[in-house]
Amino acid sequence: MQLSLQTLWIDELPQTTALPQWLEGAAHTLQFLIINDCPELAALPEWLPNLISLQALVIVGCPKLSSLPEGMQQLTSLKHLVIRDCKTLEERCKREVGEDWPMIAHVPNLEIGSSSVDD
C-alpha cells in the first residue's frame, strides 16, 4: 500500500511496542517521524532504513529502545536525528565510540542525550 504521508507524530502511546507495519507504505514520502513517550517501544522496525525520504527522526522517551536497525546509513536524506531519554540507545549512539555510531555518523545534525553534534 502506497501512502503520501509526509509527517507522522507518534505521541504518548504507553502500550505501543512496535511501529505500525502500514508505515512502510510511506517509504517514498515520509520526511519527518517523531516518536515521543512510548515507554514500551522495544525496537525500531528493520524496514526503517527503507524510508528514503526521511529528513528528520526524533526519538524521545523510549527507554526500552536498545539499538538502531541495521542499514541506517542508507538514510542519505536524513539531516536531523534526535535521541533523548533513551539511555541504552543514547549509549550506543555516542560519537565515535557507540556501537551504532557508524550508522549515523553521516547525519549532519545530531542531538544525542544532552549533547549536540553538528557537522
N, C-alpha and C positions, 0 to 999 in steps of 0.2 A: 504494500500500500504506500503510495507516494503522498506526502504531506507538504504543504508550503509554509510550515511553521518557521518563524524566524527567531522568536524569543520564547523561552519557557522558564518559568519560575516555579520551582517545587519548594513549598514553604510550610514548615511546621506540620509535617506528617509523621507523627510519632510511631506509627505502626509500619511504615514503609520499610521493607527490607531489600527492595531492588527497584531499579528504574523500569518503567513500563516498556515492554517489547515494541509497542507501536511507535515509540520514539525513533527507532531505527529508520522508520519510513520518512523521516525528515533529514536524512543524511546529507542531502544536497542543498538544503535551505537553512537549517538551524544555525544561527550565528551567535546566540547568547544563551547559555544554560546556567541557571543559578539554582543551586541545591542548598537549602538553608534549614537547619534544625530538623534533621531526620536522624534521630539518635539510634535507630535500629538498622539503618542502611549499612549493610556489611560489606558490599563490594560494588564497584562500578562494572558495568557490563563489558564483556570482551569486544563488543561491536562499537564501543565509544570512539575508537580511532577512525571509524568509518564516517564520522560527522565532519566531512572535509571542508565545510564552510564555517565551522566553529571558530569564532574570533575571541570569545571570552568564556571562560569557565570559572565559576565561583563555587567553592565548596566550603560551607561554614557549619559548624555544629553537628558534625557526623563522626562521633568518636569511635565508632566501630569500623570505619574505613581503615584498612591497613596497608593498601598499596594501590597503585595505578595499574590499569590494564596494559598488557604488552602492546607496543605499537603506537604509543602516544607521540612519538617523534614524527609520525605520519601526519599529524595535525599541523600542517605547514601554515595554515591561515590563523592559527591561534596566536593572538597578540597579548592577551591578558590571562593570567592564571592566579587565582586567589585561593589559598587553603588556610583556614583558621579554625581553631577549636576542634582539631582532628589530630590529637597528639601523635599517634603512631604514623599517620600519613605525613605529618609535618617532618618527623624524623627521617623518613625515607626520602623526602624531597629536599633535604638540606643541600645547600650549594656545595658542589664539588665532592662531598662525602656520602650523601644519601644514596641508597641503592636505586632509587627511582630517578635520581638527578639526571643521568644521561638521556632519559626520555623527555625531559622538559627543559633541558639546557638551551634549546633553540628559541624559547619563548622570551620575547624582549622585556615584558613587564611581569614580574613575579612578585607576589606577596605571600610568603610562606610564614605562618605564625605571625609574630610581631615584626618581622623584618621584610624589607623591600629589596628586590634586586632588579635594577633597570639596566639594560644594555644600551 
